[in-house]
């Protein structure tokens, strides 16, 4: 499975959170990631480095991943990304964080899977909020429990993030209460 993804959100930190969650779920080790998001700009040489990196076999993971930020990509760098977004090397992922789809060439958009993360006012990430949510949920009648959960029927990426947050919270809660 190889794919190019464009993660769109007005805050790049949310894009990064989504990407980090994806990488963790797919057990892609840092040694198999090339992160160009910290660069001041991304030029043709950086894209060539990414292409060479992704063409190599993963070292410890099943896949390799390249991470880019749209506003750092020069026009020439975007043009050099065209071939690799059309046919990514086997077992590789390309993630491009963007605040807006307009920052990228239309051909890159057409060759990538676009994931638009929405700001969801229902998601609150503090431990207290998670604890309150679960306490309230478990005390409710089973039929009424459905009304308490956020409605993510039309937004799969947000539902995955929300479920992952709940899993992490519950795992940590169990660890803290039941350590031998």
C-alpha positions as CSV (number, residue, x, y, z in Angstrom):
1,X,0.0,0.0,0.0
2,X,1.5,3.3,-1.1
3,X,-0.2,6.6,-1.1
4,X,0.2,10.3,-1.1
5,X,-2.0,12.2,1.4
6,X,-2.7,15.9,1.8
7,X,-3.9,16.7,5.3
8,X,-5.7,20.1,5.4
9,X,-6.5,22.1,8.5
10,X,-6.1,25.8,9.4
11,X,-3.7,24.8,12.1
12,X,-0.7,22.8,11.0
13,X,-0.3,21.3,14.5
14,X,-3.6,19.5,14.0
15,X,-2.3,18.1,10.7
16,X,0.9,17.0,12.5
17,X,-1.2,15.3,15.2
18,X,-3.2,13.4,12.6
19,X,0.0,12.3,10.8
20,X,1.7,11.3,14.0
21,X,-1.3,9.2,15.0
22,X,-1.3,7.5,11.5
23,X,2.5,6.8,11.8
24,X,2.1,5.4,15.3
25,X,-0.9,3.2,14.3
26,X,1.1,1.8,11.3
27,X,4.2,1.4,13.5
28,X,6.4,3.5,11.2
29,X,9.6,4.0,13.1
30,X,11.4,7.4,13.0
31,X,14.3,5.9,11.2
32,X,11.9,5.2,8.3
33,X,10.6,8.8,8.2
34,X,12.0,11.8,6.4
35,X,10.6,14.9,8.0
36,X,11.1,18.0,5.9
37,X,8.5,20.1,7.9
38,X,11.2,21.8,10.0
39,X,13.1,23.2,7.0
40,X,12.9,26.9,6.3
41,X,11.9,26.0,2.7
42,X,11.6,22.9,0.6
43,X,13.3,23.0,-2.8
44,X,14.0,20.6,-5.6
45,X,17.1,19.1,-3.8
46,X,14.9,18.3,-0.8
47,X,12.3,16.6,-3.0
48,X,15.1,14.6,-4.7
49,X,16.4,13.6,-1.3
50,X,12.8,12.5,-0.4
51,X,12.4,10.5,-3.6
52,X,15.7,8.7,-3.0
53,X,14.8,8.0,0.6
54,X,11.4,6.6,-0.3
55,X,12.9,4.3,-3.0
56,X,14.9,2.5,-0.4
57,X,13.5,-0.5,1.5
58,X,12.3,0.4,5.0
59,X,14.8,-0.3,7.7
60,X,12.7,-1.4,10.7
61,X,9.1,-0.7,9.6
62,X,6.8,-2.1,6.9
63,X,6.6,1.3,5.3
64,X,8.5,4.5,4.8
65,X,7.1,8.0,5.2
66,X,8.0,11.5,3.9
67,X,6.5,14.5,5.6
68,X,6.2,17.9,3.9
69,X,4.5,21.2,4.5
70,X,2.7,22.9,1.6
71,X,3.7,26.5,2.3
72,X,7.4,25.5,2.3
73,X,7.3,23.9,-1.1
74,X,8.6,26.0,-3.9
75,X,6.8,25.8,-7.3
76,X,9.8,23.9,-8.7
77,X,9.7,21.4,-5.8
78,X,5.9,20.9,-6.3
79,X,6.6,20.1,-10.0
80,X,9.3,17.6,-9.0
81,X,6.7,15.9,-6.7
82,X,4.3,15.2,-9.5
83,X,5.8,11.8,-10.6
84,X,6.2,10.5,-7.1
85,X,2.6,11.5,-6.1
86,X,1.3,9.7,-9.1
87,X,3.3,6.5,-8.5
88,X,4.7,6.4,-5.0
89,X,7.4,3.8,-4.4
90,X,6.2,0.5,-2.9
91,X,5.5,0.6,0.9
92,X,5.7,4.4,1.1
93,X,3.5,7.2,2.3
94,X,3.8,10.9,1.5
95,X,2.1,13.3,3.8
96,X,1.7,17.0,2.9
97,X,0.3,19.3,5.6
98,X,-1.5,22.3,4.2
99,X,-3.6,25.1,5.7
100,X,-5.4,25.4,2.3
101,X,-5.6,23.3,-0.8
102,X,-4.8,26.4,-2.9
103,X,-1.2,26.2,-1.7
104,X,-0.6,23.1,-4.0
105,X,-0.7,22.5,-7.7
106,X,-4.0,21.1,-9.0
107,X,-2.2,18.0,-10.4
108,X,-0.7,17.2,-6.9
109,X,-4.2,17.5,-5.5
110,X,-5.7,15.2,-8.1
111,X,-3.0,12.5,-7.5
112,X,-3.4,12.5,-3.7
113,X,-5.9,11.6,-1.1
114,X,-7.1,14.8,0.5
115,X,-8.1,14.6,4.2
116,X,-9.8,17.7,5.4
117,X,-9.7,17.9,9.2
118,X,-12.5,19.9,10.6
119,X,-12.5,21.9,13.8
120,X,-14.8,19.9,16.0
121,X,-16.1,21.7,19.0
122,X,-17.2,18.4,20.6
123,X,-13.7,17.1,21.0
124,X,-12.0,18.1,24.2
125,X,-8.7,16.5,25.1
126,X,-8.1,17.1,28.7
127,X,-8.0,14.1,31.1
128,X,-10.7,15.7,33.2
129,X,-13.0,16.1,30.3
130,X,-12.4,12.4,29.3
131,X,-13.1,11.3,32.8
132,X,-16.3,13.4,33.0
133,X,-17.4,12.0,29.6
134,X,-16.9,8.4,30.6
135,X,-18.5,8.8,34.1
136,X,-21.5,10.4,32.5
137,X,-21.7,7.8,29.7
138,X,-21.5,4.8,32.0
139,X,-24.2,6.2,34.3
140,X,-26.7,6.7,31.4
141,X,-29.3,4.3,30.2
142,X,-27.8,2.4,27.2
143,X,-30.2,3.8,24.7
144,X,-29.4,7.4,25.7
145,X,-25.6,6.8,25.5
146,X,-25.7,7.3,21.7
147,X,-26.9,10.8,22.1
148,X,-23.8,11.7,24.2
149,X,-21.2,10.6,21.7
150,X,-20.1,13.2,19.0
151,X,-21.6,12.8,15.6
152,X,-18.9,11.9,13.2
153,X,-21.0,10.1,10.5
154,X,-19.7,12.3,7.7
155,X,-16.1,12.8,8.9
156,X,-14.1,9.6,9.2
157,X,-10.7,11.2,10.1
158,X,-12.2,13.1,13.0
159,X,-13.9,9.9,14.3
160,X,-10.7,8.0,14.2
161,X,-8.9,10.7,16.1
162,X,-11.7,10.9,18.7
163,X,-11.7,7.1,19.1
164,X,-7.9,7.1,19.5
165,X,-8.0,9.7,22.2
166,X,-10.6,7.7,24.1
167,X,-8.5,4.5,23.8
168,X,-5.4,6.3,25.1
169,X,-7.4,7.8,28.0
170,X,-8.9,4.5,29.0
171,X,-5.6,2.7,28.7
172,X,-3.9,5.3,30.9
173,X,-6.7,5.2,33.4
174,X,-6.5,1.4,33.6
175,X,-2.7,1.5,34.0
176,X,-2.8,4.0,36.8
177,X,-5.4,2.1,38.8
178,X,-4.3,-1.5,38.2
179,X,-0.5,-1.5,38.3
180,X,0.9,-4.5,40.2
